[in-house]
Amino acid sequence: MENALKYLDSLKIFGIKPGLERIEKIMSKLDNPQNNYPTIHVTGTNGKGSVCAMLAEILKLSGKRVGLFTSPHLESYCERIKIDGENISESDFAAQIDLVKSCGVEATQFEVLTAAAFEYFSRRKVDVSVIEVGLGGLYDSTNIITPEISIITNVALEHENILGDLKSIAQNKAGIIKEGVPVVTGATGLPLKIIRAVAAEKNSPIYEITAPVDVKINLQGEYQKFNAAVAIQTARILNIDEKIIRAGLESVEWAGRFEIINGVVIDGAHNPHGAAALRASLDKNFPAGKRVWIFGALADKNFDEMIKILFRAEDFVIVTPPISERAAAIKILCENLSARGIKNVGVEDIAEAVQLLKNTVGDVKIVAGSLYLIGAARKYFV
């Protein structure tokens, strides 16, 4: 496992390079295992991981052997590749990475992980796999599949430095739509118009989700009701029994999304859209009282807008960097908070930040701002 992790870390230098040439070359060398089982393909600005988890659980309860590929992970790379809810073992993970490495194709880290997952699911003979897009859609390495259903949860501004403006982002995400394959989407406004146009061009039936559903879900957070509506519609297209759908939603597990551990709310909220969803859930579930936060963000995210959305004047914010080379500087985040009159303190070490959070008096305590941050912090509360 140690060698596999070193190899994956070395690939970070290659960065993010959209395009399908490298992944197609790898998969060809592996005899295209991604074609050996049906798939469901999921993209979107927020909610795609939760929708994937819901669908995987529903499919499992329907009697299927289900692969699930998601990203990023919170604590271990093994979280990204699951079968029937169980992480791939460290030994199997290391073997899969070695297999992809042996193909001899220079590739990005995400391409290697994608190839490892696709081959592993074939090797373990899954009945179906739920596949989450890494970035965008059209040129994402997962977009070599022809799924049973394409899902675009929602579309908002993100990764503008790579994907461009809202129109470009929507076009990119609509790139997962395949000829004649049904599309389920919760997008609105301009992105929905673009998705409709692409679906019409591809002769793909489109199912538009316009409202949340009031069902029992084993995930906290008001926004999960909308994600559940997307999952329910998808499951209905697959003709899954309504009782199984409800049972899946009642038993689904997905860490780090308005997850409450020993009284601490843990939520990725890694972009303005996600921040607004977290703020709405906090205002509904904990409308009064002092909020104490651990907050950190990536430098390439719109953290200025995130800060504007998340924090109230009476909040206290402990700023600490996510475990990532892309982390925004503590000094910049603290200055931004101070300029808005929000009390804050910067702490370099995550363990120190957690201890400070535990020792600070507050009615609600929250860790948010980056999946890389909550992944590092979560273990201290379990």
C-alpha positions in Angstrom: 0.0 0.0 0.0 2.9 2.4 0.9 4.3 2.1 -2.6 0.9 2.6 -4.2 0.5 5.8 -2.2 3.9 7.1 -3.1 3.2 6.5 -6.8 -0.2 8.3 -6.6 1.5 11.2 -4.8 4.1 11.4 -7.5 1.3 11.9 -10.1 0.2 15.1 -8.5 2.9 16.9 -10.5 1.1 15.9 -13.7 -1.9 18.0 -12.4 -5.3 18.1 -13.9 -5.2 17.5 -17.7 -8.7 17.0 -19.1 -9.0 14.7 -22.1 -9.8 11.1 -22.8 -6.8 10.0 -24.8 -4.7 8.7 -21.8 -7.6 6.9 -20.1 -8.7 5.3 -23.4 -5.1 4.0 -23.9 -5.0 2.5 -20.4 -8.4 0.9 -20.7 -7.5 -0.6 -24.1 -4.5 -2.2 -22.6 -6.7 -3.6 -19.9 -9.2 -4.9 -22.5 -11.8 -2.3 -21.7 -13.3 -3.7 -18.5 -15.6 -0.7 -18.1 -17.8 -2.3 -20.8 -18.4 -5.5 -18.8 -21.2 -4.1 -16.6 -24.0 -1.5 -16.7 -23.3 1.9 -15.1 -25.0 5.0 -13.8 -23.0 8.2 -14.4 -23.3 11.1 -12.1 -22.1 14.7 -12.4 -23.1 18.0 -10.8 -21.7 20.9 -8.8 -23.0 19.5 -5.4 -24.8 16.5 -4.2 -23.3 14.0 -6.7 -21.6 12.0 -3.9 -24.8 11.8 -1.9 -26.9 10.8 -4.9 -24.3 8.1 -5.8 -24.5 6.7 -2.2 -28.3 6.7 -2.2 -28.4 4.9 -5.6 -25.8 2.4 -4.6 -27.7 1.5 -1.4 -31.0 1.2 -3.3 -29.5 -1.0 -6.0 -27.8 -3.2 -3.3 -31.2 -3.7 -1.5 -32.7 -4.6 -4.9 -30.4 -7.6 -5.0 -27.6 -6.3 -7.2 -23.9 -6.5 -6.5 -23.0 -2.8 -6.7 -19.7 -1.0 -7.5 -19.3 2.6 -6.3 -16.6 5.0 -7.5 -16.5 8.5 -5.8 -14.0 11.2 -5.0 -12.3 12.7 -3.2 -11.9 10.5 -0.1 -12.0 11.8 3.5 -9.4 9.6 5.2 -8.3 6.8 2.8 -8.0 6.3 -0.9 -9.8 3.0 -0.4 -13.0 4.9 0.3 -13.2 5.8 -3.4 -13.8 2.2 -4.6 -16.5 0.2 -2.9 -18.5 -2.9 -3.6 -21.8 -3.3 -1.7 -20.8 -0.5 0.7 -17.4 -2.1 1.6 -14.2 -0.2 0.8 -11.6 -2.0 -1.4 -9.0 -3.6 0.9 -5.6 -2.0 1.0 -3.9 -5.0 -0.6 -6.4 -5.1 -3.5 -6.1 -1.3 -3.9 -2.3 -1.6 -4.1 -2.6 -4.5 -6.6 -5.0 -2.4 -8.8 -2.7 0.6 -8.8 0.3 -1.7 -9.7 -1.8 -3.1 -12.6 -2.6 0.3 -14.0 1.0 1.5 -13.6 2.2 -1.6 -15.5 0.3 -0.3 -18.6 3.1 2.2 -19.0 0.8 5.2 -19.9 1.7 8.6 -18.4 -1.5 9.6 -16.7 -3.0 11.9 -14.0 -3.7 10.6 -10.5 -7.4 10.6 -11.2 -7.0 8.7 -14.4 -5.1 5.9 -12.6 -7.7 5.7 -9.9 -10.5 5.6 -12.5 -8.9 2.8 -14.4 -8.2 0.9 -11.2 -11.9 1.2 -10.2 -13.2 0.1 -13.6 -11.0 -2.9 -13.7 -11.7 -3.9 -10.1 -15.4 -3.8 -10.7 -15.1 -6.1 -13.7 -12.7 -8.4 -11.9 -15.2 -8.7 -9.0 -18.1 -9.2 -11.3 -20.4 -6.5 -10.2 -23.9 -6.3 -11.6 -23.9 -2.5 -11.9 -21.7 0.4 -10.9 -22.4 4.0 -9.9 -19.7 6.3 -11.2 -19.1 9.8 -10.0 -17.4 12.3 -12.3 -14.2 13.8 -11.0 -14.3 17.2 -12.7 -16.8 18.6 -15.2 -18.0 15.8 -17.4 -17.2 16.0 -21.1 -13.4 15.5 -20.7 -13.5 13.7 -17.4 -11.7 10.3 -17.4 -15.0 8.6 -16.3 -16.7 9.7 -19.5 -15.6 6.7 -21.5 -18.7 4.8 -20.3 -22.1 4.6 -21.9 -24.4 4.4 -18.9 -27.9 3.3 -18.4 -28.8 6.7 -17.0 -26.9 10.0 -16.9 -27.4 12.3 -13.9 -26.6 16.0 -13.6 -27.6 16.9 -10.0 -27.2 20.7 -10.4 -25.0 23.3 -12.0 -23.4 26.3 -10.3 -20.1 28.2 -10.7 -17.0 26.0 -9.7 -13.5 25.5 -11.0 -13.9 28.6 -13.2 -10.2 28.6 -13.8 -10.6 25.2 -15.6 -14.2 25.0 -16.7 -15.0 28.7 -17.4 -18.3 30.6 -17.0 -21.7 29.1 -16.1 -22.5 28.4 -19.7 -19.2 26.5 -20.3 -19.7 24.6 -17.0 -23.2 23.5 -18.0 -22.0 22.4 -21.5 -19.1 20.5 -19.9 -21.4 18.6 -17.5 -23.9 18.0 -20.3 -21.1 16.2 -22.0 -21.9 13.0 -20.1 -25.2 12.7 -22.0 -25.1 9.9 -24.5 -27.3 9.0 -27.5 -30.7 7.8 -26.3 -29.7 7.5 -22.7 -32.2 9.0 -20.1 -31.0 12.1 -18.2 -32.1 13.1 -14.7 -31.3 16.6 -13.6 -32.0 19.1 -10.9 -30.5 22.0 -12.8 -32.3 25.3 -13.3 -32.1 28.4 -15.4 -29.5 28.7 -18.1 -27.8 25.3 -17.3 -31.2 23.5 -17.6 -31.7 25.1 -21.0 -28.3 23.8 -22.2 -29.0 20.3 -20.8 -32.4 20.3 -22.5 -30.8 21.2 -25.8 -28.1 18.5 -25.5 -30.6 15.9 -24.5 -32.8 16.8 -27.5 -29.8 16.6 -29.8 -28.9 13.2 -28.4 -32.5 11.9 -28.5 -32.3 11.4 -24.7 -35.4 11.5 -22.5 -35.0 14.1 -19.8 -36.5 14.0 -16.3 -36.4 17.3 -14.5 -36.4 17.5 -10.7 -38.0 20.7 -9.5 -38.7 20.1 -5.8 -37.4 18.2 -2.8 -39.2 15.1 -1.5 -40.5 14.6 2.1 -39.2 11.1 2.8 -37.2 9.6 5.6 -33.5 9.7 4.8 -30.7 8.5 6.9 -28.7 11.6 6.1 -29.0 15.0 7.8 -29.2 18.3 6.0 -32.2 19.9 4.3 -30.4 19.6 0.9 -30.5 15.8 1.0 -34.3 15.9 0.3 -33.5 17.3 -3.1 -30.8 14.8 -3.7 -33.2 12.1 -2.7 -35.7 13.3 -5.3 -33.0 12.8 -7.9 -32.2 9.3 -6.6 -35.8 8.3 -6.5 -36.5 9.4 -10.1 -33.4 7.4 -11.3 -34.5 4.3 -9.3 -38.0 4.6 -10.8 -36.5 4.6 -14.4 -34.8 1.4 -13.4 -38.1 0.0 -12.3 -37.0 -0.6 -8.7 -39.8 -1.3 -6.2 -40.9 1.8 -4.2 -40.5 -0.1 -0.9 -36.9 -0.8 -1.8 -36.3 2.8 -2.8 -37.6 4.0 0.6 -35.6 1.3 2.5 -32.4 2.4 0.7 -32.9 6.1 1.6 -33.6 5.0 5.2 -30.3 3.1 5.5 -27.9 5.0 3.3 -24.7 6.3 4.8 -22.5 9.0 3.5 -19.9 10.7 5.7 -19.1 14.4 5.9 -22.4 15.8 4.6 -24.2 17.5 7.5 -22.9 14.6 9.5 -23.3 15.2 13.3 -20.7 13.4 15.4 -20.8 13.8 19.1 -22.6 17.1 18.7 -20.3 18.5 16.0 -21.7 19.2 12.5 -19.3 18.2 9.8 -20.0 19.3 6.2 -17.8 19.8 3.1 -19.5 23.0 1.9 -16.6 23.5 -0.4 -18.1 26.1 -2.8 -20.7 28.8 -2.6 -23.6 26.5 -3.6 -22.6 24.0 -0.9 -22.1 26.8 1.6 -25.7 28.0 1.0 -27.0 24.5 1.5 -25.1 24.2 4.8 -26.2 27.6 6.0 -29.9 26.7 5.2 -29.6 23.5 7.2 -28.0 25.2 10.1 -30.6 28.0 10.2 -33.4 25.4 10.2 -31.9 23.0 12.7 -29.9 25.4 14.9 -31.4 28.8 14.4 -30.3 30.4 17.7 -27.1 30.4 19.7 -23.4 31.0 19.2 -21.7 29.0 16.3 -18.1 28.1 16.7 -16.4 26.9 13.5 -13.3 25.3 12.1 -13.0 26.6 8.6 -10.5 26.2 5.8 -10.8 26.4 2.0 -8.8 25.7 -1.1 -7.2 28.7 -2.8 -9.0 28.0 -6.2 -12.4 28.1 -4.6 -14.5 31.2 -4.3 -13.9 31.5 -0.5 -14.9 35.1 -0.4 -18.4 34.2 -1.4 -18.4 31.2 0.9 -17.4 33.4 3.9 -20.2 35.9 3.0 -22.8 33.0 3.0 -21.7 30.9 5.9 -20.9 33.3 8.8 -22.9 35.5 11.0 -21.5 38.5 13.0 -21.7 36.6 16.3 -19.9 33.5 15.1 -16.3 32.6 16.1 -14.1 31.0 13.4 -11.0 29.0 13.9 -9.2 29.0 10.6 -6.9 26.1 9.6 -5.7 24.9 6.3 -7.1 21.8 4.5 -4.5 19.0 4.0 -3.8 20.0 0.4 -1.1 21.8 -1.6 -4.0 24.0 -2.9 -5.0 25.2 0.6 -5.8 28.9 0.9 -3.4 30.8 3.2 -4.7 31.3 6.8 -3.7 34.9 6.7 -5.9 35.7 3.7 -8.9 33.9 5.2 -8.5 35.6 8.6 -8.2 39.0 7.0 -11.3 38.4 5.0 -13.2 37.4 8.1 -11.9 40.3 10.2 -12.9 42.8 7.4 -16.5 41.5 7.9 -16.3 42.0 11.7 -16.2 38.2 12.4 -14.0 37.1 15.3 -11.4 34.6 14.3 -8.1 33.0 15.0 -5.6 31.2 12.7 -4.2 27.9 13.7 -1.7 25.9 11.5 -2.2 22.5 13.0 -5.5 20.6 12.6 -5.2 18.8 15.9 -4.7 22.2 17.7 -7.7 23.6 15.9 -9.8 20.7 17.0 -8.7 21.1 20.6 -9.5 24.8 20.5 -12.9 24.1 19.1 -13.6 21.6 21.9 -12.5 24.1 24.5 -14.5 27.1 23.1 -17.9 27.7 24.5 -20.6 27.6 21.9 -24.1 26.3 21.2 -23.3 24.7 17.8 -19.8 23.6 16.6 -19.1 23.1 12.9 -16.3 21.9 10.7 -16.6 23.0 7.1 -15.2 24.6 4.0 -13.3 21.7 2.3 -13.6 17.9 2.0 -9.9 17.8 2.6 -10.3 19.7 5.8 -13.2 17.6 7.2 -11.4 14.4 6.2 -8.5 15.4 8.4 -10.7 16.6 11.3 -13.4 14.0 11.3 -11.3 11.3 13.1 -10.9 13.5 16.1 -14.7 13.4 16.8 -15.6 9.8 16.1 
